[in-house]
Amino acid sequence: MEKNYGYLYNISGWGEPYFAVNAAGHLCVKPRGSDTVPGDEIDVHSVIMEATRDPRSKAQFPMILRFPDVLKHRVDSLHAAFKGAIKGTGYKSRYQGVFPVKVNQNKAVVQDLVEFGKSESYGLEAGSKPELLIAMSCLTKAEPEAYLVCNGYKDADYIALALSARAMGLNAIIVLEMEEELDIVVEQSRRLGVEPVLGVRAKLLTKLPGHFGSTAGKHGKFGMLAEKIYEVAKNLKEKGKLHWLKLLHFHIGSMVPTTEIVYDAASEAAGIYCDLVNKHGATGMTTLDCGGGLGVDYDGTRSGSSDMSVAYGLEEYASSIVQAVRLKCGYNHGVPHPVLCTESGRAMVSHHSMIVLEALSAIPEPPDEEFTAEQLLSKILQDLTSKPPTMADGGCLRSHGADHARHGVEMYKLGKKLSRRAAGDAGTIYSYHMNLSIFSLVPDFWGIKQLFPMVPVSRLD
């Protein structure tokens, strides 16, 4: 492709391998990622023009565009990554993932994911009764062995619904978050005459830094510490129901930044899994559910030190989990390798859709007549070579730091003025006004400082 201005928006960073700029200067989508052949790219600007061309069309802005082929490529890539890691390490079991419905409850999205992952028995995870109903409906078209992982708060109605899913022939697994939930499961199972399949959620000591790790670790809100899990196994054994226990689940948080943390968490959980099998008689265990955490590089830095980036790809993520579990099982007298499951959400769906906003007006910015570009550059160089603020005798460190901060802010303002002046000398600068009616995204931006990349769809040449 010809030289363009996509680099200004770091499209090759956060957009790789699905977004690029074509020869016309338009944002385009590569539906099969790096496997997309020339000519198969989707010109986003052309799609918008076609959708709004007919005056009778109901299309309006803000407009959501979905690219199901990207969704399929994400699902296929995830399975290919785990298959490669399993084959490369000699792992003796398989990968079978699920999509957490809470991440995107759009009917078409959930149905597409089930269809695209059908050959791999791809399933769904539900964390509430409404999500469970959605998952039950969609999984009737999946393979019978596809997992329906039932997480979240569980009252009698939720558990009864999960047991009804098993009665329908779905592979529903009720994951216990608290010891008290076992009594409800036993009672509802007796009342409905349906045997459950159970999992337990582990509260791991492995933590991740930043916002997304706030609910993990020893004092986390969800799951049980290892000793409590072993008590559940003992309780089940005393009731003659230990054969119900099939799955161990953990989730240390979204956006795990590095594969070192992925490895440590999987290794710690695999140790609990092996203890359940070797020391507590849970020989019917089959599955280790590694939860979510597979991140997305929203800021395009491929960094492990940012809440909005990760320092790995799908292959490294899969390899870390497979290797950690394989080694831990080997250290524990050859415990049979469990089926590996993950609950990857954002990593599956983030790239497949976008919100298109209309530029309602373009207002030219008044030129800055105060300084020429040469004068601004000279002032910046003068400030850079001048002596930085020094701490006077008896001055406090805080005041000295404030002086440095003010100096830095002034340098930033001068740099910004220079940039605007240089751009203004080359042509007119415009301020674009848009209708930002995207209130459903505001809680994410406000609550977790979610980053949403923004880029023009045209005039990038």
C-alpha positions as CSV (number, residue, x, y, z in Angstrom):
1,M,0.0,0.0,0.0
2,E,1.1,3.5,-0.7
3,K,2.4,5.9,2.0
4,N,-0.4,7.2,4.2
5,Y,-1.1,8.8,7.5
6,G,-2.2,5.7,9.3
7,Y,0.9,6.0,11.4
8,L,-0.4,9.2,13.1
9,Y,-3.2,7.0,14.6
10,N,-0.9,4.0,15.3
11,I,-3.2,1.8,13.2
12,S,-0.4,-0.8,12.7
13,G,-0.1,-1.0,16.5
14,W,-3.6,-1.5,17.9
15,G,-5.2,-2.5,14.5
16,E,-2.8,-5.3,13.5
17,P,-3.6,-7.6,11.7
18,Y,-7.2,-6.5,11.0
19,F,-7.1,-2.8,10.1
20,A,-5.0,-0.9,7.6
21,V,-5.2,2.1,5.2
22,N,-5.7,1.4,1.5
23,A,-4.4,3.2,-1.6
24,A,-7.4,5.5,-1.6
25,G,-6.6,6.7,1.9
26,H,-9.6,4.8,3.4
27,L,-9.6,2.7,6.5
28,C,-10.0,-0.9,5.5
29,V,-10.7,-4.2,7.3
30,K,-8.8,-7.4,6.6
31,P,-11.4,-10.0,7.5
32,R,-8.9,-12.9,7.7
33,G,-6.1,-11.0,9.4
34,S,-2.7,-11.6,7.9
35,D,-4.2,-14.3,5.7
36,T,-6.4,-11.8,3.8
37,V,-5.4,-11.9,0.1
38,P,-5.1,-8.6,-1.8
39,G,-8.5,-7.5,-3.1
40,D,-10.4,-9.0,-0.2
41,E,-10.0,-6.0,2.1
42,I,-13.3,-4.2,3.0
43,D,-13.2,-0.5,2.4
44,V,-15.1,1.0,5.5
45,H,-15.8,4.3,3.7
46,S,-17.4,2.5,0.8
47,V,-19.5,0.4,3.1
48,I,-20.8,3.6,4.8
49,M,-21.5,5.3,1.5
50,E,-23.4,2.3,0.3
51,A,-25.4,1.9,3.5
52,T,-26.5,5.6,3.4
53,R,-26.9,6.0,-0.4
54,D,-30.6,5.2,-0.5
55,P,-32.6,8.0,1.1
56,R,-35.2,5.4,2.1
57,S,-32.5,3.5,4.1
58,K,-33.0,3.4,7.8
59,A,-29.2,3.6,8.4
60,Q,-28.2,6.5,10.6
61,F,-25.4,7.6,12.8
62,P,-23.9,6.6,15.1
63,M,-23.6,3.4,13.1
64,I,-22.3,0.0,14.3
65,L,-20.5,-2.1,11.7
66,R,-19.9,-5.8,12.4
67,F,-17.4,-8.0,10.5
68,P,-18.4,-11.7,11.2
69,D,-15.4,-13.0,9.2
70,V,-13.1,-11.2,11.8
71,L,-15.0,-13.0,14.5
72,K,-14.5,-16.3,12.8
73,H,-10.8,-15.6,12.3
74,R,-10.4,-14.9,16.1
75,V,-12.1,-18.1,17.1
76,D,-10.0,-20.1,14.5
77,S,-6.8,-18.4,15.6
78,L,-7.4,-19.2,19.3
79,H,-8.0,-22.9,18.6
80,A,-5.0,-23.0,16.3
81,A,-2.8,-21.5,19.0
82,F,-3.8,-24.1,21.5
83,K,-3.5,-27.0,19.0
84,G,0.0,-25.8,18.1
85,A,1.0,-25.6,21.8
86,I,-0.5,-29.0,22.6
87,K,1.3,-30.7,19.7
88,G,4.6,-28.9,20.3
89,T,4.8,-29.9,24.0
90,G,3.3,-33.4,23.8
91,Y,0.3,-32.5,26.0
92,K,-2.0,-35.5,26.2
93,S,-5.4,-33.8,26.2
94,R,-7.2,-31.1,24.3
95,Y,-8.4,-27.5,24.4
96,Q,-12.1,-26.7,24.6
97,G,-13.0,-23.1,25.2
98,V,-16.1,-21.0,26.0
99,F,-17.2,-17.5,25.3
100,P,-18.5,-15.4,28.3
101,V,-21.9,-14.1,27.3
102,K,-21.6,-11.0,29.5
103,V,-18.9,-9.6,27.2
104,N,-21.3,-9.2,24.3
105,Q,-24.9,-10.3,24.6
106,N,-25.9,-9.4,21.0
107,K,-27.8,-12.4,19.7
108,A,-26.1,-12.4,16.3
109,V,-22.6,-12.3,18.0
110,V,-23.3,-15.2,20.4
111,Q,-24.9,-17.3,17.6
112,D,-22.0,-16.7,15.3
113,L,-19.5,-17.7,17.9
114,V,-21.3,-21.0,18.6
115,E,-21.5,-21.7,14.8
116,F,-17.9,-20.7,14.1
117,G,-16.6,-22.9,17.0
118,K,-18.9,-25.8,16.4
119,S,-16.3,-28.1,15.0
120,E,-14.2,-27.5,18.2
121,S,-17.1,-27.9,20.6
122,Y,-16.8,-24.2,21.5
123,G,-19.3,-23.4,24.3
124,L,-20.6,-20.5,26.4
125,E,-20.2,-19.2,30.0
126,A,-23.1,-17.6,31.9
127,G,-22.9,-15.5,35.1
128,S,-26.6,-14.8,35.6
129,K,-30.0,-16.2,34.9
130,P,-30.6,-14.0,31.8
131,E,-27.2,-15.0,30.4
132,L,-28.0,-18.7,31.2
133,L,-31.2,-18.5,29.2
134,I,-29.3,-17.0,26.3
135,A,-26.7,-19.6,26.4
136,M,-29.2,-22.5,26.7
137,S,-31.0,-21.2,23.6
138,C,-27.8,-20.8,21.5
139,L,-26.2,-24.1,22.6
140,T,-29.0,-26.2,21.3
141,K,-27.3,-25.8,17.9
142,A,-23.8,-26.6,19.3
143,E,-22.1,-30.0,19.7
144,P,-23.5,-31.9,22.7
145,E,-20.1,-31.9,24.5
146,A,-19.8,-28.1,24.3
147,Y,-19.4,-26.6,27.8
148,L,-22.1,-24.5,29.4
149,V,-20.1,-23.1,32.3
150,C,-22.4,-21.7,35.0
151,N,-20.6,-19.0,37.1
152,G,-21.8,-16.1,39.2
153,Y,-24.2,-15.9,42.2
154,K,-26.4,-18.9,42.5
155,D,-29.7,-19.1,44.2
156,A,-32.1,-22.0,44.0
157,D,-33.7,-20.7,40.8
158,Y,-30.4,-20.4,39.0
159,I,-29.3,-23.9,40.0
160,A,-32.7,-25.3,39.0
161,L,-32.3,-23.6,35.6
162,A,-28.8,-25.1,35.2
163,L,-30.0,-28.5,36.1
164,S,-32.8,-28.1,33.5
165,A,-30.1,-27.4,31.0
166,R,-28.6,-30.8,31.8
167,A,-32.0,-32.4,31.5
168,M,-32.2,-30.9,28.0
169,G,-28.9,-32.6,27.1
170,L,-26.6,-29.6,27.4
171,N,-23.2,-30.1,29.1
172,A,-23.9,-27.6,31.9
173,I,-21.4,-27.4,34.7
174,I,-22.3,-25.6,37.9
175,V,-19.2,-23.9,39.3
176,L,-19.3,-23.4,43.1
177,E,-18.1,-20.0,44.3
178,M,-18.9,-20.7,48.0
179,E,-19.3,-23.8,50.1
180,E,-22.9,-22.9,51.0
181,E,-23.9,-23.3,47.3
182,L,-23.3,-27.1,47.5
183,D,-26.3,-27.5,49.8
184,I,-28.6,-25.8,47.4
185,V,-27.3,-28.0,44.5
186,V,-27.9,-31.1,46.5
187,E,-31.5,-30.0,47.4
188,Q,-32.4,-29.0,43.8
189,S,-30.8,-32.1,42.4
190,R,-33.0,-34.2,44.7
191,R,-36.1,-32.2,43.9
192,L,-35.7,-32.4,40.1
193,G,-34.1,-35.8,39.9
194,V,-31.2,-34.5,37.8
195,E,-27.6,-35.3,38.7
196,P,-25.3,-32.2,38.3
197,V,-21.8,-31.8,37.1
198,L,-19.8,-29.5,39.4
199,G,-16.8,-27.3,39.3
200,V,-15.2,-25.2,42.0
201,R,-13.7,-21.8,41.6
202,A,-10.2,-21.4,43.1
203,K,-9.1,-18.1,44.7
204,L,-5.4,-18.1,43.7
205,L,-2.6,-16.3,45.4
206,T,-1.2,-15.2,42.0
207,K,-2.1,-11.6,41.3
208,L,-1.7,-9.2,38.5
209,P,-0.9,-5.5,38.8
210,G,-3.1,-2.6,38.0
211,H,-6.8,-2.0,37.9
212,F,-7.8,-5.5,36.7
213,G,-6.1,-7.3,39.5
214,S,-8.1,-5.6,42.3
215,T,-10.4,-8.6,42.8
216,A,-7.7,-11.3,42.7
217,G,-5.4,-12.7,45.3
218,K,-5.9,-14.0,48.9
219,H,-8.4,-11.3,49.8
220,G,-10.3,-11.4,46.5
221,K,-14.0,-11.4,46.3
222,F,-14.6,-14.6,44.3
223,G,-13.9,-18.3,44.8
224,M,-12.4,-20.4,47.5
225,L,-8.9,-20.8,48.8
226,A,-7.3,-24.2,48.3
227,E,-8.1,-25.5,51.8
228,K,-11.8,-24.7,51.3
229,I,-11.9,-26.5,48.0
230,Y,-10.5,-29.6,49.7
231,E,-13.3,-29.3,52.3
232,V,-15.8,-29.3,49.5
233,A,-14.3,-32.4,48.0
234,K,-14.4,-34.0,51.5
235,N,-18.0,-33.0,51.9
236,L,-18.9,-34.5,48.5
237,K,-17.1,-37.7,49.3
238,E,-19.0,-38.1,52.6
239,K,-22.3,-37.6,50.7
240,G,-21.2,-40.2,48.1
241,K,-21.2,-37.5,45.4
242,L,-17.5,-36.9,44.7
243,H,-18.1,-38.2,41.1
244,W,-20.1,-35.0,40.5
245,L,-16.8,-32.9,40.7
246,K,-15.3,-32.6,37.2
247,L,-13.8,-29.1,36.9
248,L,-11.5,-26.6,38.6
249,H,-11.9,-22.9,37.6
250,F,-10.0,-19.8,38.3
251,H,-10.0,-16.2,37.0
252,I,-7.3,-13.7,38.2
253,G,-8.6,-10.8,36.2
254,S,-9.0,-9.3,32.8
255,M,-6.1,-8.1,30.6
256,V,-3.3,-10.2,32.1
257,P,-0.3,-8.2,31.0
258,T,2.5,-10.8,30.6
259,T,2.9,-14.5,30.0
260,E,4.8,-14.9,33.2
261,I,1.7,-14.2,35.2
262,V,-0.4,-16.4,32.9
263,Y,2.1,-19.2,33.5
264,D,2.2,-18.7,37.3
265,A,-1.6,-18.7,37.6
266,A,-2.0,-21.8,35.5
267,S,0.8,-23.6,37.4
268,E,-0.8,-22.7,40.8
269,A,-4.2,-23.9,39.7
270,A,-2.8,-27.1,38.2
271,G,-1.2,-27.8,41.6
272,I,-4.7,-27.6,43.3
273,Y,-6.1,-29.8,40.5
274,C,-3.4,-32.4,41.1
275,D,-4.0,-32.4,44.9
276,L,-7.7,-32.9,44.3
277,V,-6.9,-36.0,42.2
278,N,-4.0,-37.4,44.2
279,K,-4.8,-36.5,47.8
280,H,-8.6,-36.1,47.9
281,G,-9.8,-38.9,45.6
282,A,-11.4,-36.8,42.9
283,T,-10.2,-39.1,40.2
284,G,-13.2,-38.1,38.0
285,M,-11.8,-34.6,37.5
286,T,-11.5,-33.8,33.7
287,T,-11.2,-30.1,33.1
288,L,-9.1,-27.1,34.2
289,D,-10.9,-23.8,33.3
290,C,-8.3,-21.0,33.2
291,G,-11.0,-18.3,33.0
292,G,-10.5,-15.0,31.2
293,G,-7.5,-12.7,31.0
294,L,-6.4,-13.0,27.4
295,G,-5.8,-9.4,26.7
296,V,-6.1,-6.9,23.8
297,D,-3.4,-4.4,22.8
298,Y,-5.7,-1.4,22.8
299,D,-3.0,1.2,22.8
300,G,-0.7,-0.6,20.3
301,T,2.4,-0.6,22.5
302,R,2.6,-4.3,23.2
303,S,3.5,-3.5,26.7
304,G,3.2,-5.4,30.0
305,S,3.2,-2.3,32.1
306,S,-0.1,-0.8,30.8
307,D,-3.7,-1.6,31.8
308,M,-4.6,-1.2,28.1
309,S,-2.0,-3.4,26.5
310,V,-0.4,-6.9,26.7
311,A,3.1,-8.1,25.9
312,Y,2.1,-11.3,24.0
313,G,0.0,-12.8,21.3
314,L,-2.3,-15.8,21.1
315,E,0.5,-18.3,20.6
316,E,2.5,-17.2,23.6
317,Y,-0.6,-17.2,25.8
318,A,-1.6,-20.7,24.8
319,S,1.9,-22.0,25.2
320,S,2.2,-20.6,28.7
321,I,-0.9,-22.4,29.9
322,V,-0.2,-25.7,28.2
323,Q,3.4,-25.8,29.4
324,A,2.5,-24.9,33.0
325,V,-0.2,-27.5,33.3
326,R,1.9,-30.2,31.6
327,L,4.9,-29.7,33.9
328,K,2.8,-29.5,37.1
329,C,1.0,-32.8,36.2
330,G,4.3,-34.4,35.5
331,Y,5.7,-33.3,38.9
332,N,2.6,-34.8,40.6
333,H,3.1,-38.5,39.8
334,G,1.8,-38.2,36.2
335,V,-1.8,-36.9,36.9
336,P,-3.7,-37.3,33.6
337,H,-3.6,-34.0,31.7
338,P,-6.9,-32.2,32.0
339,V,-9.0,-30.7,29.2
340,L,-8.0,-27.1,29.0
341,C,-10.7,-24.4,28.9
342,T,-10.5,-20.6,28.8
343,E,-13.2,-18.0,28.9
344,S,-11.7,-15.4,26.5
345,G,-14.2,-12.6,25.8
346,R,-12.7,-9.3,24.7
347,A,-9.9,-11.0,22.8
348,M,-12.6,-12.7,20.7
349,V,-14.9,-9.8,19.9
350,S,-13.1,-6.5,20.2
351,H,-11.8,-6.4,16.7
352,H,-14.9,-7.4,14.9
353,S,-17.0,-4.3,15.3
354,M,-16.7,-0.5,15.2
355,I,-18.9,2.6,15.9
356,V,-18.9,5.1,13.0
357,L,-19.6,8.7,14.0
358,E,-20.6,11.4,11.5
359,A,-18.7,14.6,11.3
360,L,-21.5,17.1,11.5
361,S,-19.4,20.2,10.8
362,A,-15.8,21.2,10.1
363,I,-14.8,24.6,11.5
364,P,-11.4,26.1,10.4
365,E,-9.1,27.0,13.3
366,P,-8.0,30.6,13.4
367,P,-4.2,30.9,12.6
368,D,-1.8,31.5,15.4
369,E,-0.2,34.9,14.6
370,E,1.7,35.3,17.9
371,F,4.9,33.4,16.8
372,T,6.2,32.0,13.6
373,A,7.3,28.3,13.5
374,E,11.0,29.5,13.6
375,Q,10.4,31.7,16.6
376,L,8.7,28.8,18.5
377,L,11.5,26.4,17.7
378,S,14.1,28.9,18.8
379,K,12.2,29.4,22.1
380,I,12.0,25.6,22.7
381,L,15.7,25.1,22.0
382,Q,16.5,28.0,24.3
383,D,14.4,26.5,27.1
384,L,15.9,23.1,26.6
385,T,19.5,24.4,26.9
386,S,18.7,26.7,29.8
387,K,19.5,25.7,33.3
388,P,16.6,23.7,34.9
389,P,15.0,24.9,38.1
390,T,17.2,24.4,41.1
391,M,16.3,23.9,44.8
392,A,17.1,27.0,46.8
393,D,18.7,26.6,50.2
394,G,16.2,25.5,52.7
395,G,13.6,24.8,50.0
396,C,11.4,21.8,50.2
397,L,11.5,18.9,47.8
398,R,7.8,19.2,47.0
399,S,8.2,22.8,45.9
400,H,11.3,21.8,43.8
401,G,9.2,19.1,42.1
402,A,6.4,21.5,41.4
403,D,8.9,23.8,39.7
404,H,10.0,21.0,37.4
405,A,6.4,20.1,36.7
406,R,5.6,23.6,35.6
407,H,8.7,23.7,33.4
408,G,7.6,20.5,31.8
409,V,4.1,21.8,31.2
410,E,5.4,25.0,29.6
411,M,7.6,22.9,27.3
412,Y,4.7,20.7,26.3
413,K,2.5,23.8,25.5
414,L,5.3,25.3,23.4
415,G,5.7,21.9,21.5
416,K,1.9,21.8,20.9
417,K,2.0,25.4,19.6
418,L,4.8,24.5,17.2
419,S,3.0,21.5,15.9
420,R,-0.2,23.4,15.3
421,R,1.8,26.3,13.7
422,A,3.7,23.9,11.4
423,A,0.4,22.2,10.4
424,G,-1.3,25.5,9.9
425,D,1.5,26.7,7.6
426,A,1.0,23.6,5.5
427,G,-2.8,24.0,5.3
428,T,-5.9,24.9,7.2
429,I,-6.6,23.1,10.5
430,Y,-10.2,22.0,11.1
431,S,-12.0,21.1,14.3
432,Y,-14.6,18.4,13.6
433,H,-17.8,18.3,15.6
434,M,-19.5,14.9,16.0
435,N,-22.6,13.4,17.7
436,L,-21.0,11.3,20.4
437,S,-24.2,9.4,21.4
438,I,-22.3,6.4,22.8
439,F,-23.6,6.4,26.3
440,S,-23.4,2.7,26.7
441,L,-19.6,3.0,26.5
442,V,-19.3,5.8,29.1
443,P,-19.4,3.5,32.2
444,D,-16.4,1.6,30.8
445,F,-14.5,4.8,30.1
446,W,-15.3,6.2,33.5
447,G,-15.2,3.1,35.6
448,I,-12.1,1.2,34.3
449,K,-10.5,3.9,32.1
450,Q,-11.2,1.8,29.0
451,L,-9.3,3.1,25.9
452,F,-11.2,3.3,22.6
453,P,-9.0,3.9,19.6
454,M,-10.4,6.6,17.3
455,V,-9.4,7.2,13.6
456,P,-10.9,8.8,10.5
457,V,-12.2,6.4,7.9
458,S,-11.1,8.5,5.0
459,R,-8.6,11.2,3.9
460,L,-5.7,9.2,5.3
461,D,-3.7,9.6,2.1
